[in-house]
Amino acid sequence: MMAIVACTLMARPALAAGQPVTVVLDWFLNADHASLLAAQYSGAFARHGLDVKLIAPADPGSPPRLVAAGQADLAVSYQAQLGMLADQNIPLVRVGTLIDTPLNVLITSPDIHGLAELKGRTIGISMPGVDDASLDAMLHSAGLGVGDVRQVNVNFQLEQALISHAVDGVIGAVRTYELLDLQQKGIKVSAFYPEEHGVPISDELIFLAARAHGHDAWVKAFMEALAEGTNTLINHPDAILAQAIHDHPELDTPLNRAAWQATLPRLCKQPALLNRPRYEAFAAFLHAHGLMTHDIALGQYALDPFSPAAP
């Protein structure tokens, strides 16, 4: 079994001992996780009988597999990756949503004013698979195809690739992070949003649990507490941010403060609610691009933990 090699991000101690729940984040602690911090700081997790630990992964690709291997209870992951995990028969289910709007963005040099102008240009990709499919759909919306551009894998060096002019654009960047960072640095760019150019709307960040635990009582309690925490955050965003900075001084930067404000309207206020049409549409998108090859019922990999468990 895989060991978790990570740093534990502890907020204030729980008010009372509760059921331990380990949550592996998708990446380092950032504004995307504000609702989780608010649920801790407000005591919502403790009130629902939970003792929640947030863990930043050493490898951002590992959280789903850590949960599948029994090394953690929940993983923060991506709806865009969920169908592919199901296609690999990894026994995970979506049980909640953290960010319910897309954050992905195609950022290009400022001389590109329309997607049709990408013909013959070089595009940096960070996550082959979904990024390829998104780029293909966006190009098709402008009468082009992936054969009309040159793709290079820049891993997570998206900003550096763009700033150094190694590429003419990058896809896989986050509109509430890299795009803000470039703007704060005074670097002029153009931005194109996938959901406005042929890519179905999806939830950006979701919670995954082991399939066998999707309807466990603690999952419902977690989502109830998270909803309460999100409401507290909306009412008191500055106070929650101040506490987050106190506990995690690395968050005290102009970029993180801007990201905090930009992320607030994107937080899911009903985290347990499953938008079935949205998930079905995105699964069809993955099938159309060869990223899902099996016909899998949505209920096999996406649950509303408040709905009755299947017999």
Secondary structure by P-SEA (a helix, b strand, c coil): cccccccccccccccccccbbbbbccccccccaaaaaaaaaaccccccccbbbbbbbcccccaaaaaaacccccccccccaaaaaaaaccbbbbcccccccccbbbbcccccccccccccbbbbbcccaaaaaaaaaaaaaaccccccbbbbbcccaaaaaaaacccccccccccccaaaaaaaacccbbbbbcccccccccccbbbbccccccccaaaaaaaaaaaaaaaaaaacaaaaaaaaaaaccccccaaaaaaaaaacccccccccccaaaaaaaaaaaaaaacccccccccccccccccccccc
